[in-house]
Amino acid sequence: QCVCSYCAIPIEQLLTRSKATRYVYPRQLIIYLLMRYSMLSPSAIALHFGVLERSSVYKAYHTINNRRRVETTVQQDINNITIKINNYVPLTLNYRTATLQAVDL
């Protein structure tokens, strides 16, 4: 969600097979962050996206990893998204009152 809001793209668009740069770059960022900061395997990440092979996950990770070394904007995007993730307050829906509430961590 943090990447989607940062890039102003609906999550449904990121899960499509579109190869448009507008969708590919954010999708690659998500994969990079998942590979780097989560305990998910490349196969699990591929399953989450539904259409990717494990090799596509590795390719996306290496693409962003290489680009961040050369393009300062890519590293800035990673830093900004990481800050958003660290400041993210998960919400839950209270079904009795139909309101969103912050989750106590």
C-alpha positions in Angstrom: 0.0 0.0 0.0 2.8 2.4 0.8 4.4 1.9 -2.7 1.0 2.3 -4.3 0.3 5.6 -2.5 3.8 6.8 -3.1 3.6 6.1 -6.8 -0.1 7.1 -7.0 -1.1 3.8 -8.7 -4.0 1.5 -7.6 -2.8 -1.9 -6.4 -5.0 -3.6 -9.0 -2.9 -2.0 -11.7 0.3 -3.4 -10.2 -1.0 -6.9 -10.3 -1.7 -6.8 -14.0 0.6 -8.1 -16.7 1.1 -4.6 -18.1 4.7 -3.8 -19.1 4.1 -0.1 -19.1 6.9 1.7 -17.2 4.3 3.4 -15.0 3.5 0.0 -13.6 6.7 -2.0 -14.0 8.9 0.3 -11.9 6.6 0.3 -8.8 6.1 -3.4 -9.2 9.9 -3.9 -9.2 10.2 -1.6 -6.2 7.8 -3.7 -4.2 9.6 -6.9 -5.2 13.0 -5.3 -4.2 11.6 -4.3 -0.8 10.0 -7.7 -0.2 13.2 -9.5 -1.1 15.3 -7.2 1.1 13.1 -6.7 4.2 10.7 -9.7 4.4 11.3 -13.3 5.0 9.3 -14.3 2.0 10.9 -16.6 -0.5 11.1 -15.6 -4.2 8.5 -18.3 -4.9 6.1 -16.8 -2.3 6.6 -13.3 -3.8 5.9 -14.7 -7.2 2.7 -16.4 -6.0 1.6 -13.1 -4.4 1.8 -11.4 -7.8 0.1 -14.3 -9.4 1.7 -14.0 -12.8 5.4 -14.0 -12.1 7.9 -16.8 -12.2 10.5 -17.0 -9.5 13.1 -15.9 -12.1 11.1 -12.7 -12.7 11.3 -11.9 -9.0 15.1 -12.2 -9.1 15.3 -10.1 -12.3 13.1 -7.4 -10.7 15.3 -7.4 -7.6 18.5 -7.2 -9.5 17.2 -4.5 -11.8 16.3 -2.2 -8.9 19.5 -3.1 -7.0 21.6 -2.1 -10.0 19.6 1.0 -10.8 19.8 2.3 -7.2 23.6 2.3 -7.5 23.6 4.4 -10.6 20.4 6.5 -10.4 20.0 8.6 -7.2 16.3 9.0 -7.8 15.8 5.2 -7.4 17.7 5.2 -4.1 15.6 8.2 -3.0 12.4 6.4 -3.9 13.5 3.4 -1.8 14.4 5.7 1.2 11.1 7.6 1.0 9.0 4.4 0.7 11.0 2.8 3.6 10.2 5.9 5.7 6.5 5.6 4.8 6.5 1.9 5.7 8.2 2.6 9.1 5.6 5.3 9.8 2.7 3.3 8.6 -0.1 2.8 11.1 -2.1 -0.3 10.3 -5.8 0.1 10.4 -8.6 -2.4 11.1 -12.3 -2.2 10.4 -14.5 -2.2 13.5 -17.5 -4.1 12.2 -19.8 -3.0 15.0 -19.3 0.7 14.3 -18.1 0.5 10.7 -15.2 2.7 11.4 -11.4 2.3 10.9 -9.2 2.1 14.0 -5.5 2.1 14.5 -4.1 -1.3 15.4 -2.2 -1.5 18.7 1.2 -3.0 18.0 
